[in-house]
């Protein structure tokens, strides 16, 4: 099921990997997530049955690590801002 985009992307990312890592803390498990959409200011991520994701975390995508904050949640998907 394809959901319509609510906001236009600032700058499209091009062709990159579709998986990312969520780093919750130094001694906690790293979560793997699917990157649905990625732009310069944020991303839409999807996590399947790996527990709850806190409101703030570090997001590793490719070789870039960014401090992220969740701005919306809908089921398994959530949007983050960098």
MMTF fields as JSON, N, C-alpha, C and O atoms, coordinates in Angstrom:
{
  "mmtfVersion": "1.0.0",
  "mmtfProducer": "UNKNOWN",
  "numBonds": 327,
  "numAtoms": 328,
  "numGroups": 82,
  "numChains": 1,
  "numModels": 1,
  "chainsPerModel": [1],
  "groupsPerChain": [82],
  "chainIdList": ["A"],
  "bondAtomList": [4, 2, 8, 6, 12, 10, 16, 14, 20, 18, 24, 22, 28, 26, 32, 30, 36, 34, 40, 38, 44, 42, 48, 46, 52, 50, 56, 54, 60, 58, 64, 62, 68, 66, 72, 70, 76, 74, 80, 78, 84, 82, 88, 86, 92, 90, 96, 94, 100, 98, 104, 102, 108, 106, 112, 110, 116, 114, 120, 118, 124, 122, 128, 126, 132, 130, 136, 134, 140, 138, 144, 142, 148, 146, 152, 150, 156, 154, 160, 158, 164, 162, 168, 166, 172, 170, 176, 174, 180, 178, 184, 182, 188, 186, 192, 190, 196, 194, 200, 198, 204, 202, 208, 206, 212, 210, 216, 214, 220, 218, 224, 222, 228, 226, 232, 230, 236, 234, 240, 238, 244, 242, 248, 246, 252, 250, 256, 254, 260, 258, 264, 262, 268, 266, 272, 270, 276, 274, 280, 278, 284, 282, 288, 286, 292, 290, 296, 294, 300, 298, 304, 302, 308, 306, 312, 310, 316, 314, 320, 318, 324, 322],
  "bondOrderList": [1, 1, 1, 1, 1, 1, 1, 1, 1, 1, 1, 1, 1, 1, 1, 1, 1, 1, 1, 1, 1, 1, 1, 1, 1, 1, 1, 1, 1, 1, 1, 1, 1, 1, 1, 1, 1, 1, 1, 1, 1, 1, 1, 1, 1, 1, 1, 1, 1, 1, 1, 1, 1, 1, 1, 1, 1, 1, 1, 1, 1, 1, 1, 1, 1, 1, 1, 1, 1, 1, 1, 1, 1, 1, 1, 1, 1, 1, 1, 1, 1],
  "groupList": [{"groupName": "UNK", "atomNameList": ["N", "CA", "C", "O"], "elementList": ["N", "C", "C", "O"], "formalChargeList": [0, 0, 0, 0], "bondAtomList": [1, 0, 2, 1, 3, 2], "bondOrderList": [1, 1, 2], "singleLetterCode": "X", "chemCompType": "L-PEPTIDE LINKING"}],
  "groupTypeList": [0, 0, 0, 0, 0, 0, 0, 0, 0, 0, 0, 0, 0, 0, 0, 0, 0, 0, 0, 0, 0, 0, 0, 0, 0, 0, 0, 0, 0, 0, 0, 0, 0, 0, 0, 0, 0, 0, 0, 0, 0, 0, 0, 0, 0, 0, 0, 0, 0, 0, 0, 0, 0, 0, 0, 0, 0, 0, 0, 0, 0, 0, 0, 0, 0, 0, 0, 0, 0, 0, 0, 0, 0, 0, 0, 0, 0, 0, 0, 0, 0, 0],
  "groupIdList": [1, 2, 3, 4, 5, 6, 7, 8, 9, 10, 11, 12, 13, 14, 15, 16, 17, 18, 19, 20, 21, 22, 23, 24, 25, 26, 27, 28, 29, 30, 31, 32, 33, 34, 35, 36, 37, 38, 39, 40, 41, 42, 43, 44, 45, 46, 47, 48, 49, 50, 51, 52, 53, 54, 55, 56, 57, 58, 59, 60, 61, 62, 63, 64, 65, 66, 67, 68, 69, 70, 71, 72, 73, 74, 75, 76, 77, 78, 79, 80, 81, 82],
  "secStructList": [7, 7, 7, 7, 7, 1, 1, 7, 7, 1, 1, 5, 7, 7, 1, 7, 7, 1, 3, 3, 3, 3, 3, 7, 7, 6, 6, 1, 7, 7, 3, 3, 3, 3, 3, 3, 3, 3, 5, 1, 1, 3, 3, 3, 3, 3, 7, 7, 1, 1, 7, 7, 7, 7, 1, 3, 3, 3, 3, 3, 3, 6, 6, 3, 3, 3, 3, 3, 3, 3, 3, 3, 3, 3, 6, 6, 3, 3, 3, 3, 3, 7],
  "xCoordList": [0.841, 0.0, 0.888, 1.739, 0.692, 1.48, 0.712, -0.466, 1.394, 0.775, 1.24, 2.413, 0.324, 0.731, 1.687, 1.607, 2.586, 3.56, 2.863, 2.157, 3.052, 2.441, 3.241, 2.665, 4.564, 5.431, 6.402, 6.858, 6.718, 7.697, 9.108, 9.401, 9.979, 11.367, 12.109, 11.838, 13.036, 13.865, 14.885, 15.012, 15.591, 16.588, 16.574, 16.905, 16.201, 16.176, 17.555, 18.557, 17.622, 18.897, 19.519, 20.717, 18.766, 19.31, 19.262, 18.462, 20.096, 20.1, 21.079, 22.294, 20.538, 21.357, 20.757, 19.718, 21.386, 20.908, 19.535, 19.219, 18.733, 17.406, 17.346, 16.256, 18.491, 18.502, 19.386, 20.376, 19.007, 19.766, 19.849, 19.27, 20.556, 20.729, 20.273, 20.547, 19.576, 19.149, 19.992, 19.947, 20.76, 21.641, 20.982, 20.947, 20.462, 19.724, 20.66, 20.466, 21.66, 22.606, 23.88, 23.934, 24.916, 26.216, 26.21, 26.958, 25.393, 25.388, 24.08, 23.791, 23.287, 22.018, 22.109, 23.002, 21.188, 21.178, 20.927, 20.099, 21.638, 21.432, 20.283, 20.296, 19.284, 18.123, 18.339, 18.905, 17.893, 17.945, 16.58, 15.545, 16.583, 15.323, 15.342, 16.406, 14.172, 14.025, 13.865, 13.064, 14.619, 14.522, 13.53, 13.826, 12.346, 11.304, 11.591, 11.443, 12.005, 12.277, 13.383, 13.448, 14.253, 15.369, 15.593, 15.6, 15.776, 16.083, 17.1, 17.529, 17.483, 18.487, 18.022, 18.853, 16.726, 16.228, 15.622, 15.33, 15.417, 14.79, 14.592, 15.086, 13.854, 13.636, 12.354, 11.855, 11.832, 10.723, 11.305, 11.89, 11.144, 11.733, 10.649, 9.542, 10.98, 10.051, 10.813, 11.861, 10.288, 10.932, 9.945, 8.777, 10.409, 9.548, 9.882, 10.969, 8.956, 9.019, 10.332, 10.721, 11.018, 12.286, 12.179, 13.193, 10.996, 10.823, 10.497, 10.328, 10.412, 10.046, 11.282, 12.397, 11.047, 12.113, 11.908, 10.809, 12.93, 12.778, 12.622, 12.879, 12.2, 11.975, 13.261, 13.226, 14.382, 15.674, 16.687, 16.776, 17.453, 18.454, 19.417, 19.222, 20.453, 21.381, 21.043, 20.833, 20.991, 20.631, 21.858, 22.459, 22.227, 23.374, 22.863, 22.186, 23.195, 22.757, 23.956, 24.447, 24.422, 25.67, 26.821, 27.007, 27.584, 28.686, 28.397, 29.288, 27.138, 26.765, 25.941, 24.961, 26.339, 25.604, 25.001, 25.714, 23.668, 22.993, 22.146, 21.52, 22.13, 21.245, 19.841, 19.621, 18.886, 17.537, 16.488, 16.698, 15.346, 14.199, 12.944, 12.744, 12.102, 10.863, 9.856, 9.643, 9.233, 8.239, 6.828, 5.857, 6.694, 5.381, 5.526, 6.585, 4.424, 4.376, 3.036, 1.988, 3.091, 1.876, 2.148, 2.767, 1.69, 1.926, 3.408, 4.055, 3.947, 5.355, 6.26, 7.475, 5.694, 6.477, 6.54, 5.616, 7.637, 7.76, 8.673, 9.547, 8.458, 9.263, 10.215, 9.861, 11.438, 12.448, 12.984, 12.971, 13.447, 14.137, 15.557, 15.809, 16.496, 17.91, 18.289, 19.442],
  "yCoordList": [-1.174, 0.0, 1.241, 1.402, 2.093, 3.313, 4.45, 4.672, 5.159, 6.286, 7.567, 7.69, 8.539, 9.799, 10.579, 10.507, 11.319, 12.127, 13.367, 14.056, 13.656, 14.817, 16.085, 17.167, 15.968, 17.127, 16.871, 15.743, 17.898, 17.751, 17.692, 18.349, 16.901, 16.819, 18.091, 18.687, 18.502, 19.675, 19.33, 20.058, 18.256, 17.828, 16.303, 15.655, 15.709, 14.249, 13.646, 14.287, 12.431, 11.812, 11.05, 10.767, 10.708, 9.887, 8.417, 8.022, 7.616, 6.177, 5.836, 5.916, 5.46, 5.037, 3.759, 3.295, 3.206, 2.005, 2.264, 3.396, 1.237, 1.373, 0.914, 0.789, 0.659, 0.287, 1.246, 1.768, 1.46, 2.325, 1.692, 0.632, 2.325, 1.824, 2.895, 4.081, 2.469, 3.355, 3.016, 1.898, 3.996, 3.811, 4.509, 5.737, 3.713, 4.244, 4.7, 5.776, 3.915, 4.237, 3.447, 2.527, 3.794, 3.138, 1.643, 0.882, 1.212, -0.195, -0.894, -1.967, -0.302, -0.904, -1.456, -1.091, -2.327, -2.969, -1.951, -1.053, -2.096, -1.244, -1.833, -3.021, -1.003, -1.444, -1.195, -0.172, -2.123, -1.957, -1.457, -1.931, -0.498, 0.051, 0.18, 0.224, 0.24, 0.469, 1.966, 2.604, 2.536, 3.958, 4.097, 3.726, 4.636, 4.82, 6.054, 6.035, 7.133, 8.393, 9.108, 9.017, 9.819, 10.507, 11.842, 11.92, 12.894, 14.214, 14.902, 14.333, 16.116, 16.851, 17.152, 17.231, 17.321, 17.712, 16.61, 16.821, 15.413, 14.351, 13.096, 12.989, 12.136, 10.865, 10.224, 10.551, 9.308, 8.452, 7.055, 6.506, 6.481, 5.181, 4.187, 4.567, 2.903, 1.83, 0.769, 0.303, 0.382, -0.609, -1.743, -1.501, -2.983, -4.146, -4.917, -5.486, -4.943, -5.778, -5.839, -6.918, -4.742, -4.743, -3.947, -3.49, -3.779, -3.017, -1.567, -1.18, -0.783, 0.621, 1.467, 1.162, 2.517, 3.445, 4.715, 5.269, 5.195, 6.423, 7.648, 7.584, 8.753, 9.986, 10.593, 11.277, 10.36, 10.887, 9.754, 8.909, 9.749, 8.718, 9.202, 10.269, 8.414, 8.701, 7.769, 6.573, 8.319, 7.573, 7.441, 8.442, 6.211, 5.936, 5.487, 4.466, 6.269, 5.975, 6.127, 7.235, 5.016, 5.042, 5.259, 4.472, 6.306, 6.618, 7.866, 8.39, 8.353, 9.585, 9.25, 8.51, 9.795, 9.621, 10.966, 11.966, 10.992, 12.24, 12.076, 11.036, 13.111, 13.129, 13.397, 14.352, 12.55, 12.601, 12.699, 12.286, 13.263, 13.389, 12.991, 13.438, 12.159, 11.726, 12.868, 13.478, 13.158, 14.225, 13.704, 14.41, 12.482, 11.863, 10.337, 9.802, 9.648, 8.176, 7.742, 8.292, 6.734, 6.107, 4.613, 4.194, 3.822, 2.387, 2.07, 2.466, 1.349, 0.961, 2.051, 1.989, 3.049, 4.143, 5.354, 5.629, 6.062, 7.319, 8.258, 7.828, 9.54, 10.568, 11.183, 11.423, 11.441, 12.058, 13.321, 13.461, 14.222, 15.416, 15.369, 14.828, 15.939, 15.939, 17.286, 17.494],
  "zCoordList": [0.0, 0.0, 0.0, 0.875, -0.958, -1.073, -0.407, -0.689, 0.474, 1.156, 0.491, 0.14, 0.311, -0.322, 0.566, 1.792, -0.054, 0.665, 1.216, 0.481, 2.491, 3.125, 2.886, 2.773, 2.808, 2.641, 1.501, 1.313, 0.747, -0.33, 0.255, 1.254, -0.374, 0.063, -0.314, -1.355, 0.525, 0.245, -0.838, -1.822, -0.669, -1.656, -1.718, -0.725, -2.853, -2.953, -2.764, -3.078, -2.26, -1.935, -3.091, -3.047, -4.117, -5.191, -4.811, -3.963, -5.417, -5.162, -4.037, -4.213, -2.892, -1.761, -1.193, -1.665, -0.214, 0.455, 1.06, 1.425, 1.165, 1.739, 3.189, 3.747, 3.81, 5.22, 6.002, 5.49, 7.238, 8.123, 9.495, 9.73, 10.39, 11.761, 12.743, 12.554, 13.792, 14.868, 16.088, 16.6, 16.544, 17.702, 18.882, 18.952, 19.807, 20.951, 22.048, 22.614, 22.359, 23.42, 23.244, 22.427, 24.007, 23.843, 24.172, 23.558, 25.117, 25.511, 25.151, 25.68, 24.261, 23.869, 22.45, 21.685, 22.114, 20.812, 19.702, 19.851, 18.603, 17.434, 16.623, 16.299, 16.292, 15.539, 14.05, 13.665, 13.222, 11.777, 11.313, 11.783, 10.388, 9.905, 8.388, 7.769, 7.809, 6.374, 6.167, 6.852, 5.229, 4.91, 3.763, 2.627, 4.068, 3.073, 2.235, 1.013, 2.906, 2.24, 3.008, 4.234, 2.29, 2.923, 2.237, 1.008, 3.026, 2.477, 3.381, 4.385, 3.026, 3.79, 5.217, 6.122, 5.439, 6.748, 7.578, 8.755, 6.991, 7.752, 6.927, 5.805, 7.505, 6.833, 7.333, 8.41, 6.537, 6.939, 7.104, 6.169, 8.29, 8.609, 8.973, 9.353, 8.852, 9.188, 9.959, 9.512, 11.125, 11.988, 12.215, 12.519, 12.068, 12.22, 13.49, 13.6, 14.453, 15.634, 16.387, 16.834, 16.541, 17.272, 18.562, 19.09, 19.066, 20.292, 19.994, 18.837, 21.029, 20.85, 20.538, 20.962, 19.798, 19.425, 20.246, 20.234, 20.961, 21.753, 20.85, 19.648, 21.441, 20.678, 20.129, 19.107, 20.779, 20.303, 20.212, 21.103, 19.117, 18.882, 17.803, 17.221, 17.54, 16.447, 15.292, 15.494, 14.083, 12.886, 11.992, 11.603, 11.67, 10.818, 9.458, 9.344, 8.416, 7.052, 6.13, 5.916, 5.587, 4.824, 5.794, 6.722, 5.593, 6.507, 7.33, 7.998, 7.286, 7.98, 9.219, 9.137, 10.361, 11.617, 12.004, 12.098, 12.231, 12.568, 13.82, 14.025, 14.656, 15.813, 15.293, 14.548, 15.689, 15.135, 16.225, 17.366, 15.834, 16.738, 15.969, 14.839, 16.564, 15.92, 15.96, 17.008, 14.81, 14.734, 14.48, 14.753, 13.963, 13.81, 13.784, 13.455, 14.141, 14.131, 13.561, 13.901, 12.678, 12.134, 11.97, 10.992, 12.918, 12.863, 12.987, 13.957, 11.995, 12.007, 11.464, 11.649, 10.798, 10.206, 11.12, 11.886, 11.02, 11.758, 11.0, 10.247, 11.207, 10.56, 11.55, 12.705, 11.093, 11.948, 11.293, 10.07, 12.117, 11.644, 12.165, 13.241, 11.403, 11.781, 12.346, 12.725]
}
